[in-house]
């Protein structure tokens, strides 16, 4: 029994070391290649960053760990991405290799550089978004740097098509309305974002209502999303020129007066009538008394 236990333990130990050794065949060679790529790419700065990270040994250990936990394919992709983009990208991808490496690999190559720059600047938030939305999180971060990820987390993946069609100035305007859009009913929010994806310029014709909701102007027609108490008047002429006038306190009061002027006129007439009634009665009785005296 003791002999059996001895060989069992020995077998398990050998298996453990074998798994660690075979986690990524040639990990040392790959780490050396990454090191050379880093130094060629970034010179002294890259050498300093690599030294701070722990050097070639730390790269090898990280790659072996990634291979063991996420698979050799992920480790190999991570190595290739690191060679292409540098040590900062390698460190950012290490946050969650299985999610981030595949997400980066699945976005258009033209966006990958912007995506890794965004990831390096905002690793935690983009990682959280990528866990939930996959490659779309990196795509939005690349297309709309600085504001894309937070807007995606607030409005959901319905905003992805909007991020693809809007330029940065248009999308920045969208973020100003993100709280109001997020508060809309699900179907209304989805419909609004579909309109904005198809007509990104219409975001500049958006109005936030005093009672919530959003009002857009599309093709010269007003579109209301949610319950709107509009604080602005929007007019669009035949040529598509849009004119917006703010409704301040004085304009609101004036508008209400103009809306209800027939009622106000009637009240004024009735009020004047009641005021004039005593004088009319007095004149009537005075004339009546005068007539009686003449008869006498």
C-alpha positions in Angstrom: 0.0 0.0 0.0 2.8 2.4 0.9 4.6 1.6 -2.4 1.4 2.3 -4.3 0.9 5.6 -2.6 4.5 6.6 -3.2 4.2 5.9 -7.0 0.8 7.7 -7.1 2.2 10.8 -5.5 5.2 10.7 -7.8 3.0 10.3 -10.9 0.8 13.3 -9.9 3.9 15.5 -9.3 5.3 14.5 -12.7 2.0 15.3 -14.3 1.9 18.7 -12.6 5.3 19.7 -13.8 4.6 18.3 -17.3 1.5 20.5 -17.6 3.4 23.6 -16.6 6.3 22.8 -18.9 4.0 22.0 -21.8 1.5 24.9 -21.2 3.0 26.8 -24.2 5.7 25.0 -26.1 8.5 27.4 -26.8 7.2 30.1 -24.4 10.8 31.2 -23.7 11.4 31.6 -27.4 8.2 33.6 -27.8 9.0 35.8 -24.9 12.4 36.5 -26.4 10.8 37.4 -29.7 8.4 39.8 -27.9 11.3 41.4 -26.1 13.1 42.0 -29.3 10.0 43.5 -30.9 9.4 45.7 -27.9 13.0 47.1 -28.0 12.9 47.6 -31.7 9.6 49.4 -31.5 10.2 51.6 -28.4 13.9 51.8 -27.8 15.0 53.0 -24.3 11.4 53.7 -23.2 10.3 50.2 -24.1 13.4 48.8 -22.3 12.6 50.7 -19.2 8.9 49.6 -19.2 9.9 46.0 -19.9 12.4 46.1 -17.0 9.6 47.5 -14.7 7.3 44.7 -15.8 9.9 42.1 -14.9 11.8 41.5 -18.1 11.7 38.5 -20.4 11.2 36.1 -17.5 7.9 37.8 -16.5 6.7 37.7 -20.2 7.4 34.0 -20.3 5.6 33.3 -17.0 2.6 35.4 -18.1 2.3 33.6 -21.4 2.5 30.2 -19.7 -0.2 31.2 -17.3 -2.4 32.5 -20.1 -1.9 29.2 -22.0 -2.8 27.1 -19.0 -5.9 29.1 -18.0 -7.2 30.3 -21.4 -5.6 28.0 -23.9 -2.6 28.0 -26.2 -4.5 29.8 -29.0 -5.2 32.8 -26.8 -1.6 32.9 -25.6 -0.3 32.8 -29.2 -2.7 35.6 -30.3 -1.7 37.6 -27.2 2.0 37.2 -28.2 1.3 38.4 -31.7 -0.7 41.4 -30.5 2.0 42.3 -28.0 4.6 42.2 -30.8 2.5 44.5 -32.9 1.4 47.1 -30.2 3.9 46.9 -27.3 4.4 46.2 -23.7 1.5 48.5 -22.5 -0.9 46.4 -24.6 0.5 43.2 -23.2 -0.1 44.4 -19.7 -3.6 45.6 -20.5 -4.5 42.3 -22.2 -3.3 40.5 -19.1 -6.2 41.9 -17.2 -8.5 39.3 -18.8 -6.7 37.6 -21.7 -9.5 35.2 -22.7 -12.0 38.1 -23.2 -9.8 40.9 -24.4 -7.5 39.0 -26.8 -10.4 37.5 -28.6 -12.3 40.8 -28.6 -9.4 42.6 -30.1 -8.9 39.9 -32.7 -12.5 40.2 -33.8 -12.7 43.9 -34.6 -11.6 45.4 -38.0 -7.8 45.7 -38.2 -8.1 49.4 -39.0 -9.6 49.9 -35.5 -7.2 47.7 -33.5 -4.6 50.4 -32.8 -7.2 52.9 -31.5 -8.7 50.1 -29.5 -5.5 49.2 -27.7 -4.8 52.8 -27.0 -8.2 53.2 -25.4 -7.7 49.9 -23.5 -4.3 51.1 -22.2 -5.9 54.3 -20.9 -9.0 52.8 -19.5 -8.3 49.1 -18.8 -10.8 48.4 -16.0 -13.9 50.0 -17.6 -13.3 48.6 -21.1 -12.6 45.1 -19.6 -15.9 45.3 -17.8 -17.7 46.3 -21.0 -15.9 43.6 -23.0 -17.0 40.9 -20.5 -20.6 42.0 -21.2 -20.5 43.0 -24.9 -17.5 41.3 -26.3 -15.7 42.8 -29.3 -18.3 45.5 -29.7 -17.0 47.1 -26.5 -13.5 47.5 -28.1 -15.0 48.7 -31.4 -17.1 51.4 -29.6 -14.0 52.4 -27.5 -12.0 52.8 -30.7 -14.6 54.6 -32.7 -15.7 57.0 -29.9 -12.6 57.5 -27.7 -13.2 58.8 -24.2 -17.0 58.6 -24.1 -17.9 55.4 -26.1 -17.5 52.9 -23.3 -19.4 54.8 -20.6 -22.2 55.5 -23.1 -22.3 51.8 -24.1 -22.6 50.7 -20.5 -25.4 53.2 -20.0 -27.5 52.7 -23.1 -26.7 49.1 -24.0 -25.7 47.5 -27.3 -28.4 49.4 -29.2 -25.9 52.3 -29.2 -23.3 50.2 -31.2 -24.8 51.1 -34.7 -25.0 54.7 -33.6 -21.3 54.7 -32.7 -20.5 53.3 -36.2 -22.4 56.0 -38.1 -21.8 59.1 -36.0 -18.6 61.1 -36.0 -17.0 62.1 -32.8 -18.7 65.5 -32.6 -22.2 64.0 -33.2 -21.5 61.2 -30.6 -20.3 63.8 -28.0 -23.7 65.6 -28.5 -25.4 62.2 -27.9 -23.7 61.8 -24.6 -25.3 65.0 -23.4 -28.7 63.3 -23.7 -27.6 59.9 -22.4 -29.4 60.2 -19.1 -32.7 61.1 -20.7 -32.3 58.4 -23.4 -31.5 55.8 -20.7 -34.7 56.7 -18.8 -36.9 56.1 -21.9 -39.0 52.9 -22.1 -37.0 50.1 -23.7 -39.0 50.2 -27.0 -38.8 54.0 -27.2 -35.1 54.0 -26.5 -34.4 51.4 -29.2 -36.5 53.3 -31.8 -34.8 56.5 -31.0 -31.3 55.0 -31.4 -32.3 53.4 -34.7 -33.4 56.8 -35.9 -30.1 58.3 -34.8 -28.1 55.5 -36.4 -29.8 56.1 -39.7 -29.8 59.9 -39.4 -26.8 60.9 -37.2 -27.1 64.6 -38.0 -30.5 64.7 -36.4 -28.9 64.7 -33.0 -28.3 68.4 -33.5 -32.1 68.9 -33.8 -32.8 67.1 -30.5 -34.6 68.8 -27.6 -34.9 67.6 -24.0 -38.4 68.1 -22.7 -39.1 69.8 -19.4 -41.0 66.7 -18.3 -38.5 64.3 -19.7 -38.3 62.6 -23.1 -36.6 63.6 -26.4 -37.9 65.4 -29.4 -36.1 65.0 -32.7 -36.6 66.6 -36.1 -36.2 64.2 -39.0 -36.9 65.1 -42.6 -38.7 68.3 -41.4 -41.0 66.3 -39.1 -41.0 66.3 -35.4 -40.6 62.9 -33.7 -41.4 62.6 -30.0 -39.9 59.9 -27.8 -41.2 59.5 -24.3 -43.3 62.1 -22.4 -42.2 65.5 -23.5 -43.0 68.9 -22.1 -41.1 70.9 -24.7 -39.2 74.0 -23.6 -38.2 74.9 -27.2 -40.1 75.6 -30.4 -38.5 74.0 -33.5 -39.5 74.9 -37.0 -38.1 73.5 -40.2 -38.7 75.2 -43.5 -39.0 73.6 -46.9 -35.3 73.9 -47.6 -34.6 72.0 -44.3 -33.4 75.1 -42.4 -34.0 74.6 -38.7 -34.9 77.4 -36.3 -35.0 76.8 -32.6 -36.4 79.4 -30.1 -36.1 78.9 -26.4 -39.2 79.3 -24.3 -38.3 81.3 -21.2 -40.6 82.3 -18.3 -42.0 85.4 -20.0 -42.6 83.5 -23.3 -44.4 80.7 -21.4 -46.7 83.2 -19.7 -47.3 85.0 -23.0 -48.0 81.7 -24.7 -50.5 80.7 -22.1 -52.3 84.0 -22.4 -52.4 83.7 -26.2 -53.7 80.1 -25.9 -56.5 81.0 -23.6 -57.4 84.5 -24.8 -61.1 83.8 -25.6 -61.7 82.7 -22.0 -59.8 85.6 -20.6 -61.9 88.0 -22.8 -65.1 86.5 -21.6 -64.0 86.8 -17.9 -63.1 90.4 -18.5 -66.4 91.2 -20.1 -68.3 89.5 -17.2 -66.2 91.3 -14.7 -66.7 94.6 -16.3 -70.4 93.9 -16.5 -70.7 93.2 -12.8 -68.7 96.3 -12.1 -70.9 98.5 -14.3 -74.2 97.0 -13.0 -74.6 99.2 -9.9 -74.1 102.4 -11.9 -76.7 101.2 -14.4 -79.2 100.4 -11.7 -78.6 103.8 -10.0 -79.2 105.6 -13.3 -82.3 103.5 -13.9 -83.9 104.3 -10.5 -82.9 108.0 -10.8 -84.7 108.3 -14.2 -87.7 106.4 -12.8 -88.1 108.8 -9.8 -87.8 111.8 -12.1 -90.6 110.5 -14.3 -92.9 110.0 -11.2 -92.3 113.6 -10.1 -93.3 114.9 -13.4 -96.5 112.9 -13.3 -97.4 114.3 -9.9 
